[in-house]
Amino acid sequence: MVTDTDTRVIDPEFAFYGPIGFDLGAFFGNLLLSWYSQPGHATAADDRVGYQRWILEQAKIFWKTFRSRFLALWAEHANGDAYPVSLFAGPGNAAALQRARSAYVDSLFDDMLGFGACKMIRRILGFAHVIDFDRIEDRAGRASCEARALDMARQLLTHPEQLRSVDDVIDAVSQARPLI
């Protein structure tokens, strides 16, 4: 947490320099956990479907905004050692540079899904749970929600080739039906 006059680190064990996909996956995985928990919080007056739709919209906005902004910043500040513009000098090579950069960002998407899946599994089966599931009072309902989330995490880890875009992930998640 940062303000103009103060900086505080919470959970410093998670503050490290590492793969970009780790942070992306942590956020994305937590959005999916929230989505899968919603049937456990549904009532007769609020089926939570609208909220689930909103969560998936945020996941889509998150990835698409990250991707476009990352590529724009890379193009604007392309003075690092990776993918030097000089390597792509010559006619028609600007398109090759853009394809190479896009392929790199696409690899971040794959990493995001893998790390996100691991986050989902850890937050359900590990010691540090998420309140999204823990506050579901009906134990059978909570188990159903968690089982669906774990099933998606397994799919993200074992069949990433079936999920080539954020829209593919959103479609796969949207098709999940609660067992409640």
N, C-alpha and C positions, 0 to 999 in steps of 0.2 A: 504494500500500500504506500502510495507516494502522494505527498502534498507539497506545497511550495516550501515548507519549513521542516518537514519531517519525512523520514523513510523508515518503514518497518517491514521486516521479513517474517512472514508466518510460514510454518512448515519448511524451514530452511533445508530439510533433507531432500526437497524437490527442486531446489535452486541449483542448477548446474548447466554447464554448456554441453549440449548434445545434439542429437538429430532434430531437425525442424519438425519432422513428423510426430515426435513425441508430444510436443505441446499442442499441435493441431489435433492429434488423436485424443488427448486428455479432454479437450473441450468438446469435440465431436462425440466421443463416447459418453460423456455426461449428458449431452442433449438426448442421445438415444436412450439412456437409462431413464431419463425423465419421461420420455414418450412411452416407454414400456410400462412404467409405473401407473400411468393415468387410469386404466380400467379399475385398479384397486382403490381409487379415490372417487370413482363415479357414484352419483346418487340419482334418485329418480328425477330430481330437479336439474341436474347437470351431468350429462353423460361424458363430459370431458373431451369429446370428439373435436370440438372447436379448438381447444387448447392443444390437443395433439397435432392438429393441422398447423397451428401457429409454430409449435416446436420444430416441425419438419421444414417449415418455411425459413425459420432462423438457421437451421442446419445448411440449407441450400444457399441462403444469402451469405452465410459465413464462408463456405468454401468458394463460391463464385467471386466474392469480393476479395478474399485472400489471393486467389489465383490471378485475377486481373491486376490487383494492386502490386503484387510481387513482381509480375512481369513488367509492369509499367516502371516501377522503381529500378528494376534491373536494367531496363533499356536506358533510363535516364542517368543512371550512375554506373555505367559499365566500365569501371576502371580497375577491376580486381583481376586476379590471376585465372579464375575459371572462365572458360569460354571467351577468351580475348577477341575483340572485334578484328584485330589484325589477322587472326587465324581464319577469318571468314572474308578476307578482302577479295575483291574482284566482282565482276558482273554476276548478278543472280545469287550471290552468296549471302546477302542480307536475309533472304528467305530461309536459307539453310541455318543461319544463326537463330532466327526466330523459332524454327522447328526444333533445334537443339535445346533452346531454353524451354520451350513448351514441354518437350519430353522430360526434362529435368523436373519441372513442376508437376507433371503427371506422376513421376516417381514419388514425389512428396505425398500425392493423393493416396498412392498405394501404402506408403508408410503410415499415413494418418489412419487408414482403415485398420491396419494391423495393430498399431499402438492403441487405437480406440477400442478394439476388441479386447485387448489385454486389460485395459482400464475397466471395461464392463465386467469382465470375469473377476478381476481383483476386488471390485467394489461389491460384488454379490457374494463371492465365496471367501474372500479374505477377511482380515480383521476389521478394516476400516470401511464400513458399509455406508450407503447413502440414505439419507432421511426419506428420500422419495419412496423407497421400498419399506424401510423400517416403520414408517407411520401407517402402513396398511394394517389395520387391526385384524382383519380376517386372514388367518394363517394360510388357509387353502388359496385364497385370492392372491396373497402375496407370493406364494410358491408358484402359482400360475404365471404371474407377471414376470417373476424372476426367471422361470423356465423359458419363457418366450425371449427374454433379453439374452439369456445364455445361448439359445439356439441361434439367434442372429450373430452373436459374437463368434460362435463356431463357424458360421457361414462366412463371415468376414475373414477369418483366419484360414479356412480350408479351401475356399472357392473364390478368391479375390478376382479371378479372371472373369467371373460372371457379373462383377460390379465394376464397370469401367468408368462410370461417371457418378456424380452426386445424384443425378436423376435416377440411375439404376439402384442406388442405395435407398433413396426415398421410396421408390416403387416397391422394393423388397420389404422395407419396414412397414409400409402402408398395407401390404397384403397380409401381414401378421394378424391373426385373429386371437383375441384373448380366450383363454379356456374358462374364464369365470362364468 
